[in-house]
Amino acid sequence: MDGDSVVPMEPMVDTPAKTELSKSAENLSVSVDQRLKKKGKRIVRGLSKEGLVPNGSQTDSVNTPRNWKNTRRPRNGFGRGLPKKGGAGGKGVWGKLGSELAEEEDIDRNDPNYDSDSLDNGEILLTTYIPEASDEELRKSVEMIILEYYEHGDPHEAILSFQELNLKDKRHFVCQLAIEIALDHKPSHREMTSVLISDMYATIAKQNDIATAFDSLISNLPDLILDTPDAPTVLGNFLARAIADDCIPPKLITVFKEKAETELARQTLARADTLLSMKHGLVRLDNVWGVGGGLRPVKYLIRQMHLLLKEYISSSDLKEATRCLLDLEVPHFHHELVYEAIIMVLESMNANVEDAMCKFLKSLSDAVIITPDMMSRGFIRVFDDMPDIVLDVPLAGTILERFVSLCQKEKFISDELVRKMPCRGRKRFVSEGDGGRIKEVTQ
């Protein structure tokens, strides 16, 4: 045969070994294809739920986004596409959004963070805790409350404010600071302080607290006297008033005397002992600080102003005279002081008295202790009473003109007020036709 002739091949006979290999390879390829197809379907289904791939679309390759790796959605294809546990599951997460505001319904007692002393057993009671203030903070708070009390005058309101403070072992500090502040104020404020201490007894402070406060004040007298020269006398008044109000026992004075080391302390205790040993002393101590200016009788005020002016003429002490006037606490009655001062000048007929009174009135006017209205009212009262004054003091007209001119020169009275001064009349005899009568001629 030719070389290009086809030689028939013998049919291949499958041996049992070859048949088993071919079947296993075929099954393996089928199972791999099926798994790939199922996985592809799951990926497409998940992406279609996210809107990345349209439903039912076939793609040869799927470019999954990077954040798909961290998604919390179930990957078994049977979920609703929602995050696991509502977004609260997983390690290191904080729970659902807003879950910190919701009350915990289920408490796991096996939780390591479970607190057996929680409020669920009903044995825990919540109370407001006020931290204890330092001495400086307490001083500022108490001082503010006392100064407000001087304005409104309601001791009950002040006590309520003190109760809001966490005083603990510093209750005596309230009484001590109240008296220290009162030392720098006028008698009416000292009276209010005594009333406050009396009302604080058994509510804010006890006997021991008030006694401790006085003990500290007596020990601090060398420092208190620097700002208040009459501190021993004033503190003695406070001590006697507290005993009269039954805030502390009378034997406390004897206890203080036994351990008194300074002369100032002995002066204070002697003052308190003297006030308590007076006849009807406990009753009189109700007015140890005097009566308020508006409650005093007018005759009493006039007498006090007259004595004040006489003392000033003899001592020429402006500061003391000013202090005595302020202690009367009657700014609405200062025109009486001006009136009494001018009358004293007219009756004295002394140039030195005129100069002293002019200096005193000018000092009060410059300090606005006597207002221009009070000053004018005092002068006008004298002008109106001149016809009666001249009967007792014939030269009153001349002296008044000289004193008014001196005050005008010092510029604490107005020119309008000077024009209101009555002109001094003069007496003269007329002709015989008038019958020898004496005529009053007004210039």
Secondary structure, DSSP 8 states (H G I E B T S, - for coil): --TT-----------HHHHHHHHHHHHHHHHHHHHHHHHHHHHHHHHHHHTSS-TT---S-----GGGGG--S-SSS-S-S--GGGGT-STT---STTTTTS------TTSTT--TTSGGGS------------HHHHHHHHHHHHHHHHHH--HHHHHHHHHTS--GGGHHHHHHHHHHHHHTS-HHHHHHHHHHHHHHBTTTB-HHHHHHHHHHHHHTHHHHHHH-TTHHHHHHHHHHHHHHTTSS-THHHHHHHHT--SHHHHHHHHHHHHHHHSTTHHHHGGGTT---GGGS-HHHHHHHHHHHHHHHHHH--HHHHHHHHHHH--GGGHHHHHHHHHHHHHHH--HHHHHHHHHHHHHHHHTTSS-HHHHHHHHHHHHHTHHHHHHH-TTHHHHHHHHHHHHHHTTSS-HHHHHTS----EEEE--GGGTT-EEEE--
